[in-house]
Amino acid sequence: MKKVLMIAYHFPPQTGSSGIQRTLRFVQQLPEFGWEPIVLTAHPRAYERISDDLLSDIPGRTVVKRAFALDTGRHLAVRGRYPGFLARPDRWVTWKFGAVPAGLALIRKYQPQAIWSTYPIATAHAIGIELSSRSGLPWIADFRDPMVQPGYPPHPTTLMKFQQIEEATIQKSHLSIFTTPGAAREYRRRYPAAADRIVVLENGFDEASFAGIVFDPTTAAPLNRNAITLLHSGVVYPSERDPTQLFAAIARLVAQRRLKPGEFLIRFRAAGHDEFLRELAHRNSVDAFIEVMPPISYGAALEEMHAAEALLVLQAADCNDQIPAKVYEYLRAGRPILALTDPIGDTAGVMRDAGIDMVARLDSVDEIAETLDRFIGLIRSGRAPVPDPQYVADASRRGRAQSLASFLDRVAPAQ
């Protein structure tokens, strides 16, 4: 069996990022398709939050090296401040100092045939550049999100560093993988000389994670008695997933007596910006319609998705070339989905392909109010659309792992 060195910051016991699932499920399923993963990740001290709930999902045979790494913001700051160069390209730049020698040692010991690294921690690709250059091994760069975007990174020096890493990654990697068609199109436009080495491999869901969940919507207890609960599971970014217009739309429906307290709730689970949500709810006088809940285990989060009357997607127009990884778990849960996103973006495209037409622009109070009112009516009548089963079946992570194996075979064919 061939071996691949996989460089990933997001890996158990780190928690709080759905990006963990992409790498973890590849690690689980690649051996079925002829590739044995060797994982190079960060020491747990670098993680802001940790949890043991996914550690048992790492196959016992998998070699995992947790290299020295610090979080500049927590470990190197003095009175909350630190020199900017200690956080470029990101706050985990120290990981490179531990990961490069650790990666070279892994390459010498296990003789992998290829390297794979995954962004959105830019340091991961910086490590990939170094290890591929020193070892001569073919390298696949995985972009879960685009790197340089309009207005991001906002700091000019950090932006320059991102541009350097992005350009070197696209030019030196044997393949660059993007999770959405829009992102791949943009990068082919940016780097036409590398266009034939830019491919798409979407996120997905892991069927095994849902194995113990038995859900019957006709008999299951609701999340909140007498109240329709719309669940947003995962991080709410105040810019890319800003619910300001959603809260204003709820206030409008309340003023129009289309919504009443006790009949409808939005639950934000593990949002990561709890005070922002509470203040926003209070400012719009919709506190009675908003629940802000702490993180729970991954398995419990999947069960909660099934129990909710409906699920909520938030994605701003400046993220049109991105699809939240959580979307695929939403689809597998089989519940009605309300997507507040740009109708021409890739997230809306996935919704349409899955048979979901409840889409409104995240920045439009008018569209959200009209669509939310209609959506709640469809839920009450039992007519809200649910994802197409065949589309869902095609989005499993096992199929994604098979595609990654084919890409690895392409850059490192059998000798």
N, C-alpha and C positions, 0 to 999 in steps of 0.2 A: 504494500500500500504506500502511495506517495504521501508526503508530509507537506504541510503548509504552516508557516509561522504567521500567526494572527495577532496584530498589534491593535489593542482596543483599550481605551481608558474606561469606558462604561462596561463593567463586568461585575458579577456578584463578588462581594457583598454590597457593592454600591447600589443605592436605590434612589428613586426619584426621576429616572429617565427611562422612557420607553425604548430608547436605543439599546438598552441592555438586551432586550429580547432578540434583536437582529443577530448580534454576535453569538449569544448563548445558543440559539437554535441552530445556527450554522455549525457550531461546535458539536452539538448533539447529532446532527444529521449528515454532515459531510462524509463520515466514514462509510455510510451506506452507498456512497457514490465514488468510493475509492480514494478518499483523502482523509488523512489523520491530522487533526489540528494540534498545534503547539501554541499556547496562548501566552503572550507577553502583555501584561497589564500593569496597573499602578498599585503601589502599596496602599492598603486600606486607609492609612492615616490621611491620604490626600482627599478622601471622600467626605463631603459635608454630612451625609447621612448614610448609614449602613443598615442592612437587615440580613438575617440568615435565611430568609424564606426561599431563596432561589439557589443557595449553595448546593443543595442536594440534587439539583438538576444538572450540575456539571458532571459529565461521565467520569467514573473513577479512574479510567485509563488515561484521561487527558492530562498532559503536562501543563501546569500553570505556573508561570514565573511572575511574581509580584515585585517589580523593580522599585528602587528608591524613588520617591516622589513626594513633593510638598505642595500644599495649596498656598500660594504667595499671600493671598488675602488673609489667611488664618494663621500661618506659621511664620511669616517673615515681616509682618506689619508691626510698626511701632506706633502706638496710640492711633491705630486705624489707618496709618499711612505707610506707603512703601514706594521705592523708586520704580518708575514705569518700566524700565528694562527688565525688571524681575517678573513682569506679567505680559511679555510679548514673545510669542503671539497670544498667549493666554496665561492664566494663573498657575498652570501646571507645567510650565516650561522646564522646571527642575526635573521632571520625569525623564526628559531626554538624557540628562546626565547619568541616570541609573539604567535607562532602557537600552541605550546603544551598546555598552559593554555586556549587559545581560543578554541582549539579542545575539551579539556575536558569539557568546559562549554557547547559546542554544543552537546556533547554526553549526558550530564546530561539532557539538555533541550529537545532534540528531539528524544533521544533513538534510534539511528540508529542500524540496524542489521549487518552492515559490514563497513569496511574502505577500501578505494582505494587510492593509491598514485601513482604519475607518475614522472619518471625521463626523461630528463637529468639534472635537478637540483637535485644533490645528497641530499641536505638538505631535500627535500620532502620525500625521503625514510627514512631519519633519524627521521623525524617527525612521519612517519607511524610506525616505530619500537616502538617509545615511546608511542604513543597513543594506539596501539594494546596491548602492554605490560601492560599498566596501566588499560585499560578498559576490557581486555579479549575478545574483539571483533575480529572476523575473519578478515583477512587483505589480500587484493590482491595488489601486487606490479606490476606496469605497467612500462616496460622498452621500451621507444621509441627508445633508442640506447643502445648498450652494455655499461657497465660501464668501467671496466678495460680492456684496449686493449694494444697491443704491442706499447710501447713508449708513452702511455697515461694513466694517467697524467704524464707529463715529470718530475715533481719535486718529489724526492723520498718520502718526508714526506706526500705530498698530495696523492701520489700513495698508501702509506700505509693506509691512512684514507679511500680512496676509497675502497681498498680491505676489510677493516673492515666493512664498510657499505654494500658492495656487499654481503659478506659472511653472515652477520646477516640477510640481507633482504631475501636471498634465503632460509636460514634455518628456519626463523621465519614466513615468509609469508605463507598463506594457498595455494596461487597460485602465480606464477610469469609469467607474460604475456610478450611476445616478439613480435615485429612487423614483423619479417622475419623468415623463416624456418632456415636459416643459423645461426642466433643468438641463436635460441632455441637449435639447435644441439650443438653449442659451450658450452652453459651453462649446458646442460645435461652431456656433457663430463667433465666439471669442477666440477659439483656437482652431481655425480651419485646417491647419496642417495635421492636427491630431483627431480630426473628425471621425475617421474610421476606427479609432481606438476608444471612442466614447460610447458606452452602451447603457441600457436601462435594466435594472433589476429592482422591482418594487418591493416594499415591505409586505408583510403578510401576518397571519396568525398561526399559532402552534396548536394543532388539533389536540395533542396530548394534554395541554393545559386545561382544556374544557372537558376532559374525559369524565371527571367526577361530578359534573354539573348536570343535574336532571331538573328541567324547568318546564312546568305546565302553566301557561298564563291564565288558564281558566280556574285553577285552584290555588295558585301561589299567593302568599300574603303580600300586599303592596308595601313599598318602602315607607309610605306615610298613609295612615288610614284616612279615607275620604278625600285625599288630595292627590291629584295627578302629579307625579314627580318626574321632572326632566333632569337627567343626570349628566353632568360634565365630569368625566373622570380624568384627572391629570392636571398638569401645570397650566395656569392661566398667565400668559405674558401680558403685562400692561400695554404693550404696543402691538405685537403680532396677534394677540388673542384678546383684545380689549372689549369687554362687555358693556362699555358705557352706553352705547345706543340701544342695546338689549334692555338694560335697566330702564332707560327712558321710555322704551316701547311698552314695558310692563306698566309703568306709571300712567301712560296714556290709556291703556286698556282698563286700568283701575278707575281712572277718571271717567271713562265712558261706561263704567259699570259692566264691562265685559269680563272682568276678573274680580274675584272676591277672596280675601284672606281665608285660608283653610281649605280652599278648593284646588290650588295650584302652587307648586314649589319648584324652584330650581336648586338642586343639590350640587355644590362644587366639592368634589372629593380630591384631597391632596393637591390643591391649587397652587401652593407655594407662595402665594401673595394674599394671605387671608385678610390682613388688615386693609389692604387696597379694596378688596371686595366688600368688606363690611362698611367701610367709609363711603364707597360708591352707592351701596344699597341705602344707607342712611341719607345721603345727599338727595336721592331720588324718592325718598319716603316709601321704599318697597322692602323694608327689612322683613316684613311678615312673609315675603315670597322667596326669601333667599336662605339657604342652609350652607354654612361653610364647615366642612368636616375634615378631620385629620387623616393622614395616610393610613392605609390598612395593607395587609399582605396582598400579594399579586393575585392569589387564588380567590381571596375574599372580594377583591375588586372586580374580578370576572363574574362572580356570583351576583354582585350588586348590579352589574350591567344587565343581567338577565331579569332581575327583579324590578328594575325601573320601568315605568310605563313607556318611556321614550328616552333617547340619548341626544346629547347636544354636541355639535362640532362648532368650534370658533376658529376662523382662519382669515387673516386680513388679506387685502388685495396685493400688498407688497410681498406676500408669500405665495403668489399664484403658481410658482414652479415647485411648490412643496406640498406634500400630503402628510398630515400627522400620522405617525405609526399607529396611534390608538384607533384610527378609523377602521383598520382591518379587524381589530378585536370587536369593535362595535358591529361590524357587518356579521361576524360570526355569532354574536349574541342574538341576532335575529329580531331585534326590537325596532320599532319605528325610529327614524333619525331626522332631526332638524339640523340642517347645515347652514350656518351663517357665514357665508363666504362669497367671494366674487364668482358670479355665474360662468365666467370664461376661464377660471383657474382650474388647475389639475384636481383639486379636492372636489370641486363641483362636478368635474368630469367623472370621477369615480362614483359619486352619488348617482348620476344619471345612468351610468353603465350598470349599476346595481339595482336600478328600478326605483330610486328614491328621488322624488321631485319636490320635496320640501326644502327649497333653497332660497335664501334672501341675503342681500348684501349686509355685511357686518357693520358698515358705516351708515346704514339707512334706517332711521327710526320708522319711517313710513312703511318700508318693505317688511321690516321685522314685525311690526304691529299687525299688519295684514296677514302675514304668513303664520305667525304664532297663533293668532285668533282662529284661523282656519285649521291649523294643525291640532289645536286642543279640541276643536269640534270633531275632527276625524277620530281622535283617540277616544273621545267619549262615545262615539257611535260604533267603535270597533272597526273603522274603515281606514285607519292610517296605514300607508304603504310600508311594507317590510322588505328587507333586501332579498334579491333573487337568489334562490338556493344554488343554482348552477354557477353564478358569478362568485358566490362565497366559496364554493368548493374549489374553484380554480385559484383562490388566493391563499392557499395553505403555505406555511413556511417550508414544508418538505419539498414542494415544487420549486420554491426559491433556492433551496440548498442544491437541488439537482442542477439548476441553472448556473449557480456559482461554480459547481464542480466542472461544468462544461467550459466555463471561462478559464478556470485553472488549467484544464487539459489543453486549452488553446494556447496559453502562454508557456506551459511546461509540458509538452507532449512526452509520451513514454519514449524512453531511449531504446 
